[in-house]
Amino acid sequence: MNYQFNAEEPQEKKQDRLSLQEKLLKSRTITICSEISQKVAKQFMEHILILAEESDDDIKIFLNSQGGHVESGDTIHDMIRFVTPRVIIIGTGWVASAGVLIYLAVSRENRLALPNTRFLIHQPMGGAGGSATDIDIEAREIIKMKARLNRLIAKETGQTYKKVSEDSDRNFWLSAEEAIEYGIASRVIQSADQIPD
C-alpha cells in the first residue's frame, strides 16, 4: 500500500519494488503504512480482491497509519468485511483516527498489536468553506459522521456509545495494553509465530 512509483526512478529500482510487492502478495500480506487516501483505498481494494479470488487462506494486514480520509477508510473497512477469507490485522507504530476504523473491520480475536503500537480515537475533522449554507451542510454531515463512527467503535469494542462519545470528543490515546482493555485490540504479539494459524 505504500509503494509509490516515481516515473524518473531507475527501472532496476522499480523492479525491486515490484518484486517486494509480489512477495508480500504471495505471502497473502498487505501493508498500509501511510495516510489513508483514495489512492491507498484503491490499491488496497485491488490487492484484497486478488487475494480473495486466489484462495480462502487467511490474509494478513499490517497497519501503521495516522488516519486520513474517512470515506477512504470506509472503503477499506467494507472491503475487509466483504471478502470471504479470514483477515488478521496487526497494528504497528500508530493506528489513529481512520486507521482505527480500518482496524475495527476485523473480528476482535483477529485484531493484534505489536508492543509499541499506539491507538487514537477522536472526532472527525473538517474544513468547510464557502457560503454560510454550505458550511452549515458540511457541519451537519460531520456531526452525522461522528455519531456513525462512535456507534461503530461502541459496537466493536463493547463500550457504551456515551463513553465512546465522551472519550472521542478530544484526542484519546491508548497504548497497546490500554487498547486491549478498551476492546479495540485482542492481544499484543511479540513475533510472527504468535499470529494465529
C-alpha positions in Angstrom: 0.0 0.0 0.0 3.0 2.3 0.5 4.5 1.7 -2.9 4.8 5.0 -4.7 6.3 4.7 -8.2 8.3 7.6 -9.5 8.4 8.0 -13.3 12.0 9.1 -13.0 13.1 6.3 -10.8 15.6 3.9 -12.4 14.0 0.8 -13.9 16.0 -1.5 -11.6 14.6 0.2 -8.5 11.1 -0.1 -9.8 11.6 -3.8 -10.4 12.9 -4.3 -6.9 9.7 -2.6 -5.5 7.5 -4.7 -7.8 9.3 -7.8 -6.6 8.7 -6.8 -3.0 5.1 -6.2 -3.6 4.7 -9.6 -5.4 6.5 -11.3 -2.5 4.1 -9.7 0.0 1.1 -10.7 -2.0 2.4 -14.3 -2.4 2.6 -14.4 1.4 -1.0 -13.1 1.5 0.1 -9.9 3.3 -1.0 -6.3 2.7 0.7 -3.4 4.3 -0.8 0.0 4.9 1.9 2.4 6.1 0.6 5.9 5.2 -2.2 8.4 5.4 -5.5 6.9 4.3 -6.5 8.3 0.9 -8.4 7.4 -2.2 -5.2 6.1 -3.8 -4.5 3.9 -0.8 -8.1 2.6 -0.7 -7.9 1.7 -4.5 -4.7 -0.2 -4.1 -6.0 -2.0 -1.0 -9.2 -2.9 -2.9 -7.2 -4.4 -5.8 -4.9 -6.4 -3.5 -7.6 -7.8 -1.2 -9.8 -8.8 -4.2 -6.9 -10.6 -5.9 -6.0 -12.5 -2.7 -9.7 -13.4 -2.0 -10.0 -14.7 -5.6 -6.9 -16.8 -5.3 -7.9 -18.8 -2.2 -9.8 -18.7 1.1 -6.5 -18.8 3.1 -6.0 -16.1 5.7 -5.0 -12.6 4.7 -2.7 -10.6 7.0 -2.8 -6.8 7.1 0.0 -4.8 8.8 -1.4 -1.3 9.7 0.6 1.8 10.6 -1.5 4.9 9.8 -2.0 8.4 11.2 -5.6 8.2 9.7 -6.8 10.4 6.9 -9.8 10.5 4.6 -12.8 8.8 6.5 -14.6 7.7 3.3 -11.4 6.0 2.1 -11.2 4.3 5.4 -14.8 3.2 5.0 -13.9 1.6 1.7 -11.1 -0.4 3.2 -13.3 -1.3 6.2 -16.1 -2.5 4.0 -13.7 -4.5 1.7 -12.2 -6.3 4.6 -15.7 -7.4 5.6 -16.7 -8.1 2.0 -14.2 -10.9 1.3 -14.5 -14.5 2.4 -11.0 -15.2 3.8 -10.4 -14.6 7.4 -8.5 -11.3 7.8 -5.9 -10.9 10.6 -4.8 -7.3 11.3 -1.6 -6.4 13.1 -1.3 -2.8 14.4 2.2 -1.3 14.5 3.5 2.2 15.1 0.3 4.1 15.4 -3.3 3.2 14.4 -5.1 6.5 14.5 -8.4 8.1 13.5 -9.5 6.5 10.2 -6.8 3.8 10.9 -8.9 2.7 13.9 -12.0 2.5 11.6 -10.0 0.0 9.4 -8.6 -1.9 12.4 -12.1 -2.5 13.7 -13.3 -4.2 10.5 -11.6 -7.4 11.7 -13.3 -9.6 14.3 -11.9 -8.8 17.8 -9.9 -12.1 18.2 -8.0 -11.3 15.0 -7.1 -7.7 16.0 -3.4 -7.9 17.1 -0.9 -5.3 18.0 2.9 -5.1 18.3 4.1 -3.9 21.8 4.7 -0.3 21.0 1.6 0.4 18.9 -0.4 3.4 20.0 -4.1 3.9 19.2 -6.0 7.2 18.8 -9.7 7.9 18.6 -11.2 11.4 18.2 -13.9 13.2 16.4 -13.7 13.6 12.6 -12.3 16.9 11.4 -13.4 19.0 8.5 -12.5 22.2 6.8 -15.6 23.8 5.3 -15.6 27.0 3.3 -17.9 28.8 1.1 -21.4 30.2 1.8 -23.0 30.0 5.2 -25.4 27.4 3.8 -22.6 25.2 2.5 -20.7 25.5 5.9 -23.9 24.5 7.7 -24.4 21.5 5.4 -20.8 20.3 6.0 -21.1 20.8 9.8 -24.3 18.7 9.9 -22.5 16.0 7.8 -19.6 15.9 10.2 -21.9 15.5 13.2 -23.6 12.6 11.4 -20.2 11.1 10.6 -19.1 11.5 14.2 -22.2 9.7 15.5 -21.8 6.9 13.0 -18.2 6.3 13.9 -18.9 6.4 17.6 -21.7 3.8 17.1 -19.2 1.6 15.2 -16.5 1.9 17.8 -19.0 1.2 20.6 -20.3 -1.9 18.8 -16.9 -3.3 18.0 -15.3 -2.7 21.4 -18.3 -3.3 23.8 -18.0 0.2 25.2 -21.2 2.3 25.6 -22.0 4.8 22.9 -21.9 7.5 25.7 -18.4 6.5 26.8 -17.1 6.4 23.2 -18.6 9.8 22.5 -17.1 11.3 25.6 -13.7 9.7 25.0 -13.5 10.7 21.3 -14.6 14.3 22.0 -10.9 15.1 22.1 -7.8 13.1 21.2 -7.9 9.9 23.2 -4.7 8.0 23.1 -4.3 4.3 24.2 -1.2 2.1 24.5 -1.5 -1.4 23.1 -2.4 -2.7 26.6 -5.0 0.0 27.1 -6.4 -0.8 23.7 -6.9 -4.4 24.8 -8.7 -3.2 28.0 -10.9 -0.9 25.8 -11.8 -3.7 23.4 -10.1 -2.3 20.4 -7.3 -5.0 20.2 -7.4 -8.6 21.4 -3.7 -9.1 22.3 -0.2 -8.0 21.9 2.2 -10.2 20.0 6.0 -10.1 20.0 6.8 -12.2 17.0 5.4 -13.6 13.7 4.9 -17.1 15.2 2.3 -15.7 17.5 0.0 -14.8 14.6 -2.9 -17.4 14.7 -2.9 -20.2 12.1 
